[in-house]
Amino acid sequence: MNKIETGRPAFGRLNSGRGTHENIWALVFVAWLVAASSSLGALFLGEVMGFAPCVLCWYQRIFMFPLAFVLAVGLFPLDVKGVRYALPLSIAGWLVAVYHLLLIEGVIPETMTPCRQGVPCSQVEVEWLGFVTIPLLSVAAFSVINALLITTYLKTRK
């Protein structure tokens, strides 16, 4: 199929099956939705609720905030090359989030923390339901984004 038959531009390997374009777009859209809601949640907790972020929280924000922009740019029109730019950001953010979670859980000693001034990285500001912390939410968000982007990458390679 070409552009005239489908009314959509040809995306190389994306046109290999019916509905592939929509499936890929939906995966990237959900990844953007998670990144955007995570960014808005971090801003809400910091600016509205008044929780000061620690150094590791800042690093996680550094990786999450651009994801919302990069994934949005890759959606209109769909450009799967955006996954190449978003995936390294998401993986790096996931690594920082896992490190932060392990630090809070006591697996990593507090002496190995980059937080020397300001808010300590091992301090738990928020704990919902007795176990849900901000670093756990960050690990979950980066994990979902990574899974969606890796799935998108694998689907477009076929």
C-alpha atoms as one frame of an Amber mdcrd trajectory, in Angstrom:
protein
   0.000   0.000   0.000   1.167   3.481  -0.680   0.134   6.936   0.440  -2.643
   7.207  -2.140  -4.330   3.916  -1.167  -4.278   4.399   2.615  -4.406   8.173
   2.928  -1.421   7.958   5.290   2.240   8.410   4.547   4.277   5.259   4.065
   6.354   4.415   7.157   8.599   1.729   5.695   8.182  -1.390   7.796   5.131
   0.005   9.602   2.807  -0.818   6.715   3.560  -4.545   6.832   0.222  -5.413
   8.439  -3.242  -4.002   8.890  -3.512  -1.763  11.957   0.228  -1.708  12.589
   0.438   2.071  12.306  -2.336   2.522  14.871  -0.803  -0.049  17.234   2.601
   1.631  17.119   1.030   5.043  17.608  -0.933   3.755  20.624   2.223   2.353
  22.251   4.085   5.641  21.853   1.011   7.574  23.021   0.717   5.542  26.224
   4.448   6.027  26.861   3.945   9.773  26.400   0.921   9.687  28.708   2.964
   8.033  31.474   5.856  10.484  30.991   3.563  13.521  30.962   1.581  12.422
  34.022   4.819  11.598  35.875   6.235  15.013  35.038   3.043  16.745  36.156
   2.984  14.643  39.325   6.574  15.594  40.159   5.776  19.258  39.592   2.638
  18.970  41.744   4.508  17.353  44.632   7.300  19.916  44.446   5.500  23.145
  43.650   2.020  22.652  45.141   2.628  20.249  48.022   5.993  21.823  48.880
   8.133  18.672  48.957  11.720  19.632  48.195  13.338  17.103  45.818  16.636
  15.482  46.750  19.556  15.210  44.326  18.463  11.797  43.026  14.930  13.115
  42.501  16.387  15.949  40.421  18.310  13.438  38.290  15.130  11.452  37.720
  13.347  14.650  36.696  16.191  15.435  34.302  15.454  12.153  32.503  11.637
  12.210  32.777  10.788  15.783  31.732  12.419  15.584  28.263  10.658  12.254
  27.649   7.295  14.012  27.686   8.536  16.410  25.007  10.442  13.890  22.841
   7.570  11.401  22.786   5.033  14.139  21.974   7.146  15.307  19.034   7.378
  11.709  17.804   3.585  11.327  17.767   2.523  14.043  15.323   3.190  12.704
  12.729   4.320   9.319  13.987   8.078   9.052  13.774   9.390   5.814  15.266
  12.900   7.227  15.219  11.827   9.132  18.321  12.105   5.834  20.190  15.864
   5.974  19.538  16.021   9.262  21.407  13.567   8.418  24.172  14.810   4.943
  25.099  18.286   5.994  26.365  16.678   8.721  28.503  14.197   6.237  29.919
  16.804   3.561  30.659  19.099   6.072  32.388  16.182   7.400  34.437  15.211
   3.853  35.387  18.747   3.156  36.629  18.737   6.280  38.808  15.249   5.441
  40.118  16.264   1.873  41.010  19.378   3.191  42.777  17.193   5.635  44.728
  14.695   2.923  45.650  17.466   0.590  46.831  18.917   3.454  48.877  15.570
   4.094  50.588  15.018   0.383  51.240  18.440   0.159  52.930  19.997  -2.194
  50.367  22.561   0.466  49.456  24.283   2.079  52.452  23.521   5.744  53.118
  27.224   6.555  52.811  26.975   5.874  49.051  24.475   8.662  48.475  25.191
  11.739  46.363  23.012  13.850  48.691  25.537  15.723  50.812  23.598  18.972
  51.221  19.906  19.752  51.362  17.280  17.029  51.503  18.740  13.595  52.298
  18.135  11.023  49.548  17.191   8.343  52.073  14.398  10.443  53.581  10.882
   9.226  52.780   8.656  12.256  52.208   5.531  10.410  51.041   4.373   6.874
  51.773   0.941   5.812  50.551  -0.644   2.508  51.593   2.385   1.818  53.777
   4.770   1.021  50.911   4.264   3.307  47.882   7.023   5.915  47.848   8.006
   8.491  45.249  11.050   6.444  44.103   8.805   3.372  43.711   6.430   5.404
  41.537   9.409   6.582  39.498  10.678   3.019  38.996   7.180   1.961  37.924
   6.817   4.855  35.472  10.242   4.322  33.889   9.596   0.545  33.728   6.298
   1.039  31.879   7.880   3.543  29.480  10.832   1.209  28.852   8.515  -1.733
  28.174   6.402   0.300  25.753   9.400   1.734  23.908  11.146  -1.633  23.633
   7.919  -3.189  22.336   7.628  -0.363  19.794  11.217  -0.880  18.716  10.749
  -4.635  18.305   7.469  -4.233  16.368   9.024  -1.780  13.916  12.037  -4.008
  13.238   9.902  -6.860  11.891
